[in-house]
Amino acid sequence: MRQARCTLVLAALVLGLTAAPTFAERNLVPTLERRFTVCPDRPAEPVWMQEIPLRQAYQRVLVQDIYRAQNLERVVEIGNCDCTTRFPSWDAAEAVFRESYASDERWEMLEASDGYNRRANAARTAAKAICDAAGNW
């Protein structure tokens, strides 16, 4: 009886491995290449942000938060969500970072990130409605 049970388990295992579903054939290997369906020609982050050491990643996050808040607020302010409005160059966000935060301590940058996230979230609903209408959300 025990041998029959082991044989059934082994047969089920072999059948399960050989009858793999077709979806398993898809290429699920992650890449670092980013492809966007909305505004695919958006500008890349500045190189220094992409190369920042992991221990200083909070600096990159702050610039990203500044960028997001600025862009969502701009969409709402002008009532337009074309790709250049929603995803402009990174120059303005970089300038704010360099002028106001570059020499700050880590905790100060994290605090600033929180403030920019609040600003972005406050503008998000109105910006989403504008961008949905333009097909850019």
C-alpha positions as CSV (number, residue, x, y, z in Angstrom):
1,M,0.0,0.0,0.0
2,R,2.8,2.4,0.9
3,Q,4.7,1.7,-2.3
4,A,1.5,2.3,-4.3
5,R,1.0,5.7,-2.6
6,C,4.6,6.7,-3.3
7,T,4.2,5.6,-7.0
8,L,1.1,7.7,-7.3
9,V,2.7,10.8,-5.8
10,L,5.8,10.4,-8.0
11,A,3.5,10.0,-11.1
12,A,1.6,13.1,-10.2
13,L,4.8,15.1,-9.7
14,V,6.2,14.0,-13.1
15,L,2.9,14.7,-14.8
16,G,2.8,18.1,-13.1
17,L,6.3,19.0,-14.3
18,T,5.8,17.8,-17.8
19,A,2.4,19.3,-18.3
20,A,3.3,22.9,-17.4
21,P,0.8,25.5,-18.5
22,T,1.6,27.5,-21.6
23,F,1.8,30.8,-19.7
24,A,5.0,29.5,-18.1
25,E,6.7,30.0,-21.5
26,R,6.4,33.8,-21.3
27,N,9.6,35.7,-20.7
28,L,9.3,36.8,-17.2
29,V,12.9,38.0,-16.7
30,P,12.9,41.5,-15.3
31,T,14.9,44.2,-17.0
32,L,16.0,47.7,-16.0
33,E,14.7,49.1,-19.3
34,R,11.5,51.1,-18.7
35,R,8.8,51.3,-21.2
36,F,5.8,53.5,-20.7
37,T,2.4,53.2,-22.4
38,V,1.5,56.8,-21.5
39,C,3.9,59.5,-22.8
40,P,6.6,57.0,-23.8
41,D,9.1,59.8,-24.8
42,R,9.3,61.2,-21.3
43,P,12.7,62.4,-20.3
44,A,15.0,60.1,-18.4
45,E,16.1,60.9,-14.9
46,P,19.4,62.7,-14.7
47,V,22.4,60.4,-14.8
48,W,23.6,61.5,-11.3
49,M,20.3,60.3,-9.9
50,Q,20.6,56.9,-11.6
51,E,24.1,56.4,-10.3
52,I,23.6,57.6,-6.7
53,P,24.9,55.2,-4.1
54,L,22.3,53.2,-2.2
55,R,23.0,54.9,1.1
56,Q,22.1,58.2,-0.5
57,A,19.0,57.1,-2.3
58,Y,16.9,59.4,-0.2
59,Q,18.3,62.3,-2.3
60,R,17.0,60.6,-5.5
61,V,13.6,60.0,-3.9
62,L,13.4,63.7,-2.9
63,V,14.1,64.9,-6.4
64,Q,11.5,62.4,-7.7
65,D,8.9,63.7,-5.2
66,I,9.6,67.3,-6.1
67,Y,9.2,66.4,-9.8
68,R,5.9,64.6,-9.2
69,A,4.5,67.4,-7.1
70,Q,5.5,70.1,-9.5
71,N,4.1,68.3,-12.5
72,L,0.7,67.4,-11.0
73,E,0.3,71.0,-9.7
74,R,1.2,72.3,-13.1
75,V,-1.4,70.1,-14.8
76,V,-4.1,71.4,-12.5
77,E,-2.9,75.0,-12.7
78,I,-3.0,75.2,-16.5
79,G,-5.7,72.6,-17.0
80,N,-3.7,70.8,-19.6
81,C,-2.1,67.3,-19.5
82,D,-0.1,67.0,-22.7
83,C,3.0,64.9,-22.3
84,T,5.4,67.9,-22.1
85,T,3.3,69.3,-19.2
86,R,3.0,66.1,-17.3
87,F,6.6,64.9,-17.9
88,P,8.8,68.0,-18.6
89,S,12.6,67.9,-18.2
90,W,14.0,67.3,-14.8
91,D,15.7,70.7,-14.7
92,A,13.1,72.5,-12.4
93,A,13.1,69.7,-9.9
94,E,16.9,69.5,-9.9
95,A,17.1,73.2,-9.4
96,V,14.8,73.1,-6.4
97,F,16.8,70.3,-4.9
98,R,20.2,71.9,-5.4
99,E,19.0,75.4,-4.2
100,S,17.0,74.2,-1.2
101,Y,18.0,70.8,0.0
102,A,21.4,69.5,-1.4
103,S,23.2,70.4,1.8
104,D,20.5,69.2,4.2
105,E,20.8,66.2,6.5
106,R,19.0,63.0,5.7
107,W,16.2,63.5,8.1
108,E,15.5,67.0,6.6
109,M,15.3,65.5,3.1
110,L,12.9,62.8,4.3
111,E,10.8,65.5,5.9
112,A,10.8,67.5,2.7
113,S,9.9,64.4,0.7
114,D,6.9,64.0,2.9
115,G,5.8,67.5,2.2
116,Y,6.1,67.1,-1.6
117,N,4.2,63.8,-1.4
118,R,1.4,65.7,0.4
119,R,1.4,68.3,-2.3
120,A,1.3,65.7,-5.0
121,N,-1.5,63.8,-3.4
122,A,-3.5,67.0,-2.9
123,A,-3.3,67.7,-6.7
124,R,-3.6,64.1,-7.8
125,T,-7.4,63.8,-8.1
126,A,-7.8,67.0,-10.1
127,A,-4.8,66.1,-12.3
128,K,-6.1,62.6,-12.9
129,A,-9.4,63.9,-14.2
130,I,-7.6,66.3,-16.6
131,C,-5.2,63.6,-17.7
132,D,-7.9,61.0,-18.1
133,A,-9.7,63.3,-20.5
134,A,-6.5,63.8,-22.4
135,G,-5.7,60.0,-22.4
136,N,-2.5,60.6,-20.5
137,W,-3.1,58.9,-17.2
